[in-house]
Amino acid sequence: MSSSESPLIHTKGHNYGSPQSTSGTSQDDGAIDRRPNVPSFVANNAGMLYIISSEFFFASMNLSVKMLNSLEPPVHAFEIIVVRMAITLTCCVIYMIVTGVPNPIIGPKGVRTLLVIRGISGFLGICGLYLSLQYLSVADATVLTFLAPLTTAVAGCVLLKEGYSVTQAVAGVCSLLGVVLIARPPFLFNSILAAIPDGYHSPETTPAQRLVAVGASMIGVVGATGAYTSIRVIGKRAHPMHVMTFFSLWCTIIASLGMVVFNIPVVYPRSWRWSLLLLMIGVFGFVAQTLLTLGLQRETVSRGTTGMYIQILFAVVLERLIFGVVPSLLSVLGAAIIMSSALCVVLTRREPTSDSTADSTA
């Protein structure tokens, strides 16, 4: 999309461009590839393998958050965000200083306001996810985040004057149905809930709590939409590490202020398991974001986004192994609808323009 189509899109200034996609192409187009099959496959699909690896770490991070919430006393989402994002912020700044990326702290001129918007909206996205994990299974909370690409398409149409097809509109409506099946509000599903047991919910989790969790997840989707849209406007005018730095910086600031304003007590480590889980959340989060950025630098957006949906598979398997959770039939049906709708949009949309960015983590 050229800058003439929307006043928000700019192409001037330093271009932190990504390498050309290596997917499906050999480094020497005219030569016979004599490398073994496995190395050749890895080289040709490096971007997708990075993305798939990142989704494993994202799923592991979410599972760690869920496990931390199960300990006594439970750790508030704000404290988890502070610890995770402080680790990410430190790693990002060190990387940019060592590699010589300009303006590692304040970011490049012309996009600093957009980077702040990305950071604040990203906080809403991650906060909504972590709060929803208190009462939702990891699989349910993960699949609800797949609404973000659909809402981002609407935001792109309204704010950036990008196209919005009938397919996207139908997919959005279908996704809302999927959300309802996962949330299962009592006024619609009271009789069904009494007849169909849910393999996840404990007796302490009420339908009202589940509805609140889905509401928090929807706030997270709104935040992710703002983050993705601001990233689209920033384009290649900022290094991917700039985007991650502002994301982690503002998450740390807002979560810390939130703990002070709402008088949320700091939960100090009381066991090696508590400390290990908190460290795992920080490390897994940074590794996942780094791998995702590396993958999207080497893949087209449509192929890369498709690979991101494997996170739901990792979430289901890990949750089954750790918690013994079996998703309910309605949750599986809702997840299938949301994932199918999102895949439909991804696989049928137009090719991204050259100024789209490489970072898409909320």
Disulfide bonds with the S-S distance in Angstrom:
none
